[in-house]
Amino acid sequence: MVTAKLNYPLTATFRIVTLSPELQVKNASGDLVLQIKQKLLTLREDTTAYQDVNKTIPVYRMKADRISGFWAVHNFWSYKGEQFLGSIRANGLRSIWRISYSVTDHNQKEVFRIREENPWIKLLDALLCEIDGIGWIFGMFINPVYLVEDTSGRVLFRIKKKRSFFERSFTMEADQKVSEEHQELALLALAQSVLLERARG
């Protein structure tokens, strides 16, 4: 079980210049948790998460329920046995101001919400990065924080965006103890939301 490796914080990293979107998740000890690869040239986003860096042991599949777009719901499945684990979907209209996500479990019951802690930071980040030539330098120092909350508004995890010249990374820190099942779901939500935010910019 990958949940045995979930000693926090987790770090999810992807390369900026790459042909095929690929995400690597490691734990606080630097051990690989998941190696995630998104298929190219598919109408519906289809992503496989592997247990090893060589991508020989698939453990999860994340697939959109419709042709890729803002209203798509991304479902999580265990690769072995094809057990439905839950899903993530965006709430409201896509905008430069704020976006949030709802995460549901295998019973399609909402268990998490992911939102930007301070939408002004995201707005400032987007505006400064538009400055030709030097915008990316400012962007190195302005990094949004996303909160993973339960349905009562209690913060369970914090996802912090970081960046360097050649890659982007997100760290997820645990604020509260949650069940193993919900940790697994939070891990998949982290991976999928990072891929969605990558596409968003």
C-alpha positions in Angstrom: 0.0 0.0 0.0 1.4 3.4 -0.9 -0.2 4.9 2.2 2.6 3.2 4.2 4.9 5.7 2.6 2.9 8.8 3.5 5.2 10.5 6.0 4.6 14.2 5.4 5.3 16.5 3.9 4.8 15.1 0.4 6.4 16.8 -2.6 4.9 16.6 -6.0 7.2 17.8 -8.8 6.9 18.2 -12.6 9.3 19.5 -15.2 8.2 22.6 -17.1 9.7 21.7 -20.4 8.4 18.2 -21.2 6.5 16.6 -24.0 4.3 14.3 -21.9 3.1 15.6 -18.5 4.7 13.5 -15.8 4.6 14.0 -12.1 6.7 12.5 -9.3 5.5 12.4 -5.7 8.0 11.7 -2.9 7.7 11.6 0.9 9.6 13.5 3.6 12.4 10.8 3.4 12.8 11.3 -0.3 11.3 7.9 -1.1 9.1 7.6 -4.2 5.4 7.4 -3.5 4.0 7.7 -7.0 5.3 8.2 -10.6 2.4 9.7 -12.6 2.2 9.8 -16.4 -0.6 11.5 -18.4 -1.4 10.0 -21.8 -0.9 12.2 -24.8 -3.4 12.8 -27.7 -6.5 11.5 -25.9 -9.9 13.2 -26.0 -10.5 12.4 -22.3 -7.6 13.0 -19.9 -6.3 9.6 -18.8 -3.5 9.3 -16.2 -1.8 6.3 -14.7 0.0 6.4 -11.3 2.9 3.9 -10.9 4.6 2.6 -7.8 8.1 2.7 -9.4 10.1 5.2 -11.3 10.4 2.9 -14.3 6.6 2.8 -14.6 6.2 -1.0 -14.5 3.8 -1.3 -11.5 0.6 0.6 -12.1 -1.4 1.2 -8.9 -4.0 3.9 -9.8 -5.8 5.3 -12.8 -7.3 8.8 -13.0 -9.6 9.5 -15.9 -12.0 12.3 -16.9 -15.6 11.4 -17.4 -15.9 13.5 -20.6 -13.9 15.2 -23.3 -11.2 17.3 -21.5 -12.6 20.6 -20.3 -13.4 22.6 -17.3 -16.6 20.7 -16.3 -14.9 17.3 -16.4 -15.0 15.1 -13.3 -11.8 13.1 -12.8 -12.4 9.7 -11.3 -9.9 7.7 -9.3 -9.6 3.9 -9.7 -7.3 1.3 -8.2 -5.5 -0.3 -11.2 -5.8 -3.8 -9.8 -9.4 -4.9 -9.6 -10.6 -1.5 -11.0 -12.1 -0.4 -7.6 -13.7 3.0 -7.7 -12.1 5.2 -5.1 -13.5 8.7 -5.6 -13.3 11.8 -7.8 -12.4 15.4 -8.0 -14.1 18.2 -9.9 -13.7 22.0 -10.2 -16.4 24.2 -8.7 -17.7 27.4 -10.3 -16.3 29.2 -13.3 -12.6 29.0 -14.2 -11.0 32.4 -13.6 -7.8 34.2 -12.8 -9.3 35.1 -9.4 -10.0 31.8 -7.7 -10.8 28.2 -8.3 -11.8 25.4 -5.9 -12.2 21.7 -6.1 -14.6 19.2 -4.5 -13.3 15.7 -3.7 -15.7 12.8 -3.2 -15.2 9.3 -1.9 -16.3 5.9 -3.4 -19.9 6.6 -2.3 -19.8 9.9 -4.2 -20.0 11.7 -0.8 -18.0 15.0 -0.6 -15.2 14.6 1.9 -12.7 17.4 1.0 -12.7 20.8 -0.6 -9.5 22.4 -2.0 -9.3 26.1 -2.2 -6.8 28.9 -2.5 -6.0 30.4 0.9 -5.5 33.9 -0.5 -6.9 34.6 -4.0 -5.0 37.9 -4.1 -1.7 36.0 -4.1 -2.9 34.0 -7.2 -4.0 37.2 -8.9 -0.7 38.9 -8.2 1.2 35.8 -9.3 -0.7 35.8 -12.6 -0.3 39.5 -13.3 3.4 39.7 -12.6 4.2 36.6 -14.7 2.7 38.4 -17.7 5.6 41.0 -17.6 7.8 40.2 -20.6 11.3 39.1 -19.8 11.2 39.5 -16.0 7.8 38.2 -14.9 9.1 34.7 -14.2 11.6 36.2 -11.7 8.9 37.8 -9.7 6.9 34.6 -9.9 9.7 32.7 -8.1 8.9 34.5 -4.9 5.1 34.5 -5.1 3.7 31.1 -4.4 0.0 30.4 -3.6 -1.1 28.1 -0.8 -4.1 25.8 -1.2 -6.1 24.4 1.8 -7.6 21.0 1.9 -10.6 21.2 4.2 -13.2 18.7 5.4 -16.9 19.6 4.9 -17.0 21.5 8.2 -14.2 23.8 7.1 -11.4 22.2 9.3 -8.0 22.4 7.5 -6.6 18.9 7.0 -3.7 19.6 4.6 -1.9 22.6 3.2 -0.5 22.5 -0.4 2.2 25.0 -1.1 3.4 25.8 -4.6 7.1 26.3 -5.2 9.1 26.8 -8.3 12.5 26.9 -9.8 14.0 27.5 -13.2 13.2 24.0 -14.6 10.4 22.6 -12.5 7.4 23.3 -10.4 6.7 21.6 -7.1 3.9 21.4 -4.6 4.4 20.3 -1.0 1.5 18.9 1.0 1.7 19.1 4.8 -0.7 17.4 7.1 -2.4 19.6 9.7 -4.7 16.8 11.1 -4.6 13.1 11.3 -7.1 11.4 8.9 -7.9 7.8 8.1 -5.8 5.7 5.7 -8.6 5.7 3.2 -8.8 9.5 3.2 -5.0 9.9 3.0 -5.1 7.8 -0.2 -7.9 10.0 -1.5 -6.0 13.2 -0.6 -2.9 11.9 -2.3 -4.8 11.3 -5.6 -6.5 14.7 -5.2 -3.1 16.3 -4.8 -1.8 14.7 -7.9 -4.8 15.5 -10.1 -5.2 19.1 -8.8 -1.5 19.7 -9.6 -2.0 18.4 -13.1 -5.1 20.7 -13.5 -3.2 23.7 -12.1 -0.4 23.0 -14.4 -2.7 23.2 -17.4 -4.3 26.3 -15.9 -0.8 27.9 -15.5 
